[in-house]
Amino acid sequence: MMDVKIIHEDFSKSENLARFLSLNDPNVFRYEYLTYMPDKYVYVTAWDANNDIVGIQALMPYVLNIDGKDVLTGRSERTLVLGALRGQGILASLYDECIRYGREKGMQFVWGTTAAIKAFQKWDLSSTMTIGSMRYAVSNRGHSSHFVCQEQM
């Protein structure tokens, strides 16, 4: 894997993040992550030796009612690794850090959907996959992969 620095984002560099994600308004991060449960979001970025962003991964906090109990979960969002650097383990490093930090913030499991099936194929999407300490059951439908957590963090 290429040498990258993984940091927990505070949106002080929101202009750089917005440019990397091709967003017009850098304030979108403040709106999305700082208006609902601002102490629970997880947003990590990967930076190269030139201080350029090369990857992003976030967990948006969601409280789900499961079996009559409110459970804090993290919805996987903003997953992106610079195209030229894909396949070098950056995504796995971002996920590992998100899961670790999400656990510290009280998240019980991570879930999400994606159309980027290729990015996850290395993790055996045929039936289950493990990312960090999480194991997922995965079903592929059309262009999307739907993750359902099998084991808690």
Kinemage of the C-alpha trace (Angstrom):
@kinemage 1
@onewidth
@group {chain A} dominant
@subgroup {mainchain}
@vectorlist {calphas} color= white
{ca met a 1} P 0.000 0.000 0.000
{ca met a 2} L 1.139 3.538 -0.702
{ca asp a 3} L 2.116 5.575 2.348
{ca val a 4} L -0.879 7.718 3.308
{ca lys a 5} L -1.830 9.665 6.403
{ca ile a 6} L -5.341 8.919 7.722
{ca ile a 7} L -6.869 11.784 9.699
{ca his a 8} L -10.178 12.436 11.427
{ca glu a 9} L -11.768 15.340 9.613
{ca asp a 10} L -12.987 18.489 11.321
{ca phe a 11} L -13.931 20.210 8.023
{ca ser a 12} L -11.315 22.923 8.434
{ca lys a 13} L -10.236 22.008 4.900
{ca ser a 14} L -13.776 21.780 3.542
{ca glu a 15} L -12.847 23.561 0.306
{ca asn a 16} L -10.329 20.796 -0.490
{ca leu a 17} L -12.866 18.108 0.409
{ca ala a 18} L -15.555 19.701 -1.760
{ca arg a 19} L -13.165 19.962 -4.707
{ca phe a 20} L -12.132 16.291 -4.311
{ca leu a 21} L -15.795 15.220 -4.318
{ca ser a 22} L -16.739 17.648 -7.131
{ca leu a 23} L -19.164 19.534 -4.893
{ca asn a 24} L -19.968 23.180 -5.524
{ca asp a 25} L -20.601 24.181 -1.907
{ca pro a 26} L -18.010 23.352 0.775
{ca asn a 27} L -20.602 24.142 3.450
{ca val a 28} L -22.396 20.905 2.581
{ca phe a 29} L -20.204 19.135 5.170
{ca arg a 30} L -21.247 21.457 7.957
{ca tyr a 31} L -24.883 20.945 7.044
{ca glu a 32} L -24.703 17.161 6.646
{ca tyr a 33} L -22.459 16.294 9.562
{ca leu a 34} L -22.816 19.091 12.076
{ca thr a 35} L -26.601 19.529 12.259
{ca tyr a 36} L -27.638 16.009 13.321
{ca met a 37} L -25.742 14.360 16.179
{ca pro a 38} L -22.590 16.429 15.541
{ca asp a 39} L -20.635 14.582 18.215
{ca lys a 40} L -21.256 11.179 16.602
{ca tyr a 41} L -20.316 11.531 12.913
{ca val a 42} L -17.131 9.867 11.647
{ca tyr a 43} L -15.276 11.348 8.681
{ca val a 44} L -11.766 10.259 7.784
{ca thr a 45} L -9.545 11.261 4.916
{ca ala a 46} L -6.373 9.848 3.402
{ca trp a 47} L -3.632 12.300 2.413
{ca asp a 48} L -0.492 11.620 0.414
{ca ala a 49} L 3.031 12.945 1.030
{ca asn a 50} L 2.190 16.107 -0.971
{ca asn a 51} L -0.736 16.895 1.358
{ca asp a 52} L -3.272 16.054 -1.337
{ca ile a 53} L -6.479 14.179 -0.523
{ca val a 54} L -6.443 10.685 -2.028
{ca gly a 55} L -9.417 9.090 -0.223
{ca ile a 56} L -12.477 9.748 1.892
{ca gln a 57} L -14.823 7.599 3.990
{ca ala a 58} L -17.568 8.706 6.367
{ca leu a 59} L -20.151 7.253 8.734
{ca met a 60} L -23.345 9.235 9.263
{ca pro a 61} L -24.925 8.434 12.644
{ca tyr a 62} L -28.401 6.917 12.491
{ca val a 63} L -30.436 5.681 15.428
{ca leu a 64} L -32.381 2.609 14.326
{ca asn a 65} L -35.007 0.805 16.371
{ca ile a 66} L -34.016 -2.858 16.383
{ca asp a 67} L -36.116 -5.326 18.342
{ca gly a 68} L -37.645 -2.442 20.296
{ca lys a 69} L -34.286 -0.918 21.280
{ca asp a 70} L -32.737 2.262 19.886
{ca val a 71} L -29.311 1.421 18.459
{ca leu a 72} L -26.721 3.916 17.233
{ca thr a 73} L -25.472 2.822 13.809
{ca gly a 74} L -23.233 4.315 11.132
{ca arg a 75} L -24.370 4.572 7.518
{ca ser a 76} L -21.372 4.316 5.217
{ca glu a 77} L -21.127 7.456 3.058
{ca arg a 78} L -18.789 9.474 0.873
{ca thr a 79} L -16.623 6.472 -0.018
{ca leu a 80} L -14.073 7.547 -2.609
{ca val a 81} L -10.447 6.799 -3.435
{ca leu a 82} L -8.582 8.635 -6.187
{ca gly a 83} L -8.884 6.530 -9.334
{ca ala a 84} L -5.148 6.236 -9.992
{ca leu a 85} L -4.585 4.872 -6.470
{ca arg a 86} L -7.372 2.301 -6.267
{ca gly a 87} L -6.373 -1.257 -5.456
{ca gln a 88} L -3.597 -0.227 -3.060
{ca gly a 89} L -5.410 -0.824 0.232
{ca ile a 90} L -6.416 2.773 0.901
{ca leu a 91} L -10.139 1.934 1.075
{ca ala a 92} L -9.500 -0.850 3.600
{ca ser a 93} L -7.429 1.538 5.747
{ca leu a 94} L -10.172 4.157 5.625
{ca tyr a 95} L -12.831 1.593 6.596
{ca asp a 96} L -10.703 0.200 9.431
{ca glu a 97} L -10.275 3.684 10.894
{ca cys a 98} L -13.961 4.551 10.458
{ca ile a 99} L -15.015 1.373 12.224
{ca arg a 100} L -12.538 1.906 15.066
{ca tyr a 101} L -13.596 5.525 15.538
{ca gly a 102} L -17.292 4.645 15.142
{ca arg a 103} L -16.962 2.094 17.927
{ca glu a 104} L -15.399 4.781 20.151
{ca lys a 105} L -18.438 6.975 19.478
{ca gly a 106} L -20.855 4.169 20.395
{ca met a 107} L -21.908 2.861 16.984
{ca gln a 108} L -23.109 -0.728 17.165
{ca phe a 109} L -22.743 -1.531 13.467
{ca val a 110} L -22.138 -0.067 10.014
{ca trp a 111} L -24.469 -0.398 7.056
{ca gly a 112} L -24.939 1.078 3.613
{ca thr a 113} L -25.511 0.592 -0.078
{ca thr a 114} L -23.283 1.247 -3.055
{ca ala a 115} L -23.239 1.004 -6.816
{ca ala a 116} L -19.439 0.591 -6.668
{ca ile a 117} L -19.462 -3.187 -6.534
{ca lys a 118} L -15.980 -3.476 -8.048
{ca ala a 119} L -14.421 -1.684 -5.066
{ca phe a 120} L -15.681 -4.397 -2.720
{ca gln a 121} L -15.162 -7.494 -4.887
{ca lys a 122} L -11.770 -8.141 -3.306
{ca trp a 123} L -13.655 -8.686 -0.063
{ca asp a 124} L -15.665 -11.655 -1.424
{ca leu a 125} L -19.124 -10.238 -1.969
{ca ser a 126} L -20.566 -13.599 -2.901
{ca ser a 127} L -21.943 -14.250 0.574
{ca thr a 128} L -20.158 -12.496 3.418
{ca met a 129} L -17.305 -10.097 3.865
{ca thr a 130} L -15.250 -8.776 6.744
{ca ile a 131} L -13.981 -5.215 6.909
{ca gly a 132} L -12.015 -4.421 10.017
{ca ser a 133} L -13.948 -6.097 12.808
{ca met a 134} L -17.293 -6.121 10.961
{ca arg a 135} L -18.751 -9.051 9.042
{ca tyr a 136} L -21.418 -8.353 6.435
{ca ala a 137} L -23.929 -10.447 4.551
{ca val a 138} L -24.116 -9.034 1.053
{ca ser a 139} L -26.701 -9.343 -1.678
{ca asn a 140} L -26.080 -7.918 -5.118
{ca arg a 141} L -29.139 -6.521 -6.870
{ca gly a 142} L -28.684 -4.954 -10.250
{ca his a 143} L -26.108 -2.226 -9.841
{ca ser a 144} L -26.094 -2.101 -6.039
{ca ser a 145} L -24.611 -4.044 -3.176
{ca his a 146} L -26.698 -4.060 -0.010
{ca phe a 147} L -24.816 -4.649 3.220
{ca val a 148} L -26.468 -6.058 6.317
{ca cys a 149} L -24.338 -6.420 9.405
{ca gln a 150} L -24.173 -9.964 10.746
{ca glu a 151} L -21.966 -9.310 13.737
{ca gln a 152} L -21.728 -6.263 15.920
{ca met a 153} L -18.533 -4.296 16.301
